[in-house]
Amino acid sequence: MSHHAPLIVPHQDLIEKVVILPDAAARPSPPFTHTPDPQELRAVEAVFSAKDRESATVAGLLGLWTGTMLLNDLARETFTEPAGEVEPEEPKRKEEDQ
């Protein structure tokens, strides 16, 4: 089998397909038979406002959790000594030669 590219490239016929859709404005919309009363409108508004409050609560809890994890990492980095980088301290000797 040859590792070279073939000298003759197979020719493919390009066929262009066009789909023509009918105009959307020409189609009639279905009739709307039900007019919501004010009580139904208030119920729908209450449902969507409850979802907004839930998402705000979830975002607050996510922020609280993220802040706690960040504080934990910062505390570990601050209060632990790096391994192998710090030389051990020599005990202080009292100067008796005075």
Secondary structure in CASP SS format (residue, H / E / C, confidence):
PFRMAT SS
TARGET T0000
AUTHOR 0000-0000-0000
METHOD secondary structure of the structure
MODEL  1
M C 1.00
S C 1.00
H C 1.00
H C 1.00
A C 1.00
P C 1.00
L C 1.00
I C 1.00
V C 1.00
P C 1.00
H C 1.00
Q C 1.00
D C 1.00
L C 1.00
I C 1.00
E C 1.00
K C 1.00
V C 1.00
V C 1.00
I C 1.00
L C 1.00
P C 1.00
D C 1.00
A H 1.00
A H 1.00
A H 1.00
R C 1.00
P C 1.00
S C 1.00
P C 1.00
P C 1.00
F C 1.00
T C 1.00
H C 1.00
T C 1.00
P C 1.00
D C 1.00
P H 1.00
Q H 1.00
E H 1.00
L H 1.00
R H 1.00
A H 1.00
V H 1.00
E H 1.00
A H 1.00
V H 1.00
F H 1.00
S H 1.00
A H 1.00
K H 1.00
D H 1.00
R H 1.00
E H 1.00
S H 1.00
A H 1.00
T H 1.00
V H 1.00
A H 1.00
G H 1.00
L H 1.00
L H 1.00
G H 1.00
L H 1.00
W H 1.00
T H 1.00
G H 1.00
T H 1.00
M H 1.00
L H 1.00
L H 1.00
N H 1.00
D H 1.00
L H 1.00
A H 1.00
R H 1.00
E H 1.00
T H 1.00
F H 1.00
T C 1.00
E C 1.00
P C 1.00
A C 1.00
G C 1.00
E C 1.00
V C 1.00
E C 1.00
P C 1.00
E C 1.00
E C 1.00
P C 1.00
K C 1.00
R C 1.00
K C 1.00
E C 1.00
E C 1.00
D C 1.00
Q C 1.00
END
